[in-house]
């Protein structure tokens, strides 16, 4: 069985809502740490098609855009994310 990411979640969601990774027509949206305090700018966004690819980038310090119904998406740092794998592993 191939190990794969089944979910990426925020450790502490805003106001108790369940936040999900933001998915656009281009894919999951991440912020590149090379851009420092400008990583939230649209022109610095990085897009990937799968949660697996997103997890690899999060492991390299990328932040993930997450949102919930009725809540604007926000950029979440890798230290505030939890990655769940289909084999039961959880990566902070």
PEJOPE-V593773 format. One line per field, one symbol per residue. ss: DSSP state (~ for helix, > for strand, _ for the rest). A space follows every 50 residues. Layout:
# PEJOPE-V593773
ss=???
This chain:
# PEJOPE-V593773
ss=____>>>>>>___~~~___>>_>>__>>>>>_~~~~~~___~~~>>>>__ ~~~~~~~~~___>>>>>>__>>>>>>_~~~>>>>>____>>_
